[in-house]
Amino acid sequence: MEEYIPENNLVVLFLLFILTAGLYYFWWLARISRIFGDDPVINILLSVFTLGIWSIYLNLKYLQKSELLNGRDMKWFMIFFLPISPIIIQHNVNEKYYPGRQEKA
């Protein structure tokens, strides 16, 4: 039996962000921080104490890293997608680490 990873389904990720009023973002940030080799505790604390400014920086940084994971360069207009950047980052991570799960039609 395959391990179920909730972030694999991007709709579930989006609903978790909305229904938990953003609290799931911190759990997701801890998991993504470990994937990219950062300290999750420091990232969460800085995001809370800077009132979200650090999380904007992290989203931009991880968006760039996730695009580079798949051999793509981040375009300048990707900054307009910053509000949904966690979903884009998770999609890129899924594309890299779980390639067989993308299309099961």
C-alpha positions in Angstrom: 0.0 0.0 0.0 1.3 3.4 -0.9 1.9 6.1 1.7 -0.7 8.8 1.5 0.8 12.3 1.3 -1.9 15.0 1.7 0.1 17.6 -0.1 0.1 15.5 -3.2 -3.4 16.6 -3.8 -3.2 20.4 -4.4 -6.9 20.9 -3.8 -6.6 19.3 -0.3 -3.6 21.6 0.4 -5.6 24.7 -0.7 -8.6 23.7 1.4 -6.4 23.0 4.5 -4.9 26.5 4.2 -8.4 28.0 4.0 -10.2 25.9 6.6 -7.5 26.1 9.3 -7.3 29.9 8.8 -3.7 29.6 7.7 -2.4 27.5 10.6 -1.7 24.6 8.3 0.8 26.9 6.5 3.2 26.6 9.5 3.0 22.7 9.3 3.6 22.9 5.6 6.4 25.4 6.0 8.2 23.0 8.5 8.0 20.2 6.0 9.1 22.2 3.0 11.9 23.8 5.1 13.4 20.4 5.7 13.2 19.5 2.0 15.2 22.6 1.1 17.7 22.1 4.0 16.6 25.0 6.2 15.8 25.0 9.9 12.0 24.7 10.2 11.8 26.1 13.8 13.7 29.3 12.9 11.6 29.8 9.8 8.3 29.5 11.7 9.5 31.7 14.6 10.8 34.4 12.2 7.5 34.2 10.2 5.5 34.8 13.4 7.7 37.5 14.9 8.1 39.5 11.7 4.3 39.3 11.2 4.6 37.4 7.9 7.3 39.4 6.2 9.8 36.5 6.6 7.2 34.1 5.1 7.0 36.3 2.0 10.8 36.1 1.6 10.6 32.3 2.2 7.9 31.9 -0.4 9.9 33.7 -3.0 13.1 31.8 -2.1 11.4 28.4 -2.1 9.5 29.2 -5.3 12.8 29.9 -7.0 14.4 26.7 -5.5 11.4 24.6 -6.5 11.6 25.8 -10.1 15.3 25.1 -10.2 14.6 21.5 -8.9 12.8 20.8 -12.1 15.3 22.5 -14.4 13.3 25.6 -15.0 14.2 29.2 -14.4 11.9 31.4 -12.4 10.4 34.2 -14.6 10.0 37.7 -13.3 6.2 37.5 -13.5 6.0 34.7 -11.0 6.0 37.3 -8.2 2.3 38.0 -9.2 1.5 34.5 -8.1 3.0 35.0 -4.6 -0.4 34.5 -2.9 -0.7 31.0 -4.3 3.0 30.3 -4.1 2.7 27.5 -1.5 0.5 25.5 -4.0 3.0 26.2 -6.9 5.9 25.1 -4.6 4.2 22.0 -3.6 3.3 21.2 -7.2 7.0 21.5 -8.1 8.1 19.4 -5.2 5.5 16.7 -6.1 6.7 16.9 -9.7 10.3 16.2 -8.7 9.9 13.7 -5.9 6.6 11.9 -6.9 6.7 11.9 -10.7 4.4 8.9 -11.2 1.6 10.4 -9.2 1.0 13.4 -11.4 -1.2 11.9 -14.1 -3.3 8.8 -13.3 -6.0 9.3 -16.0 
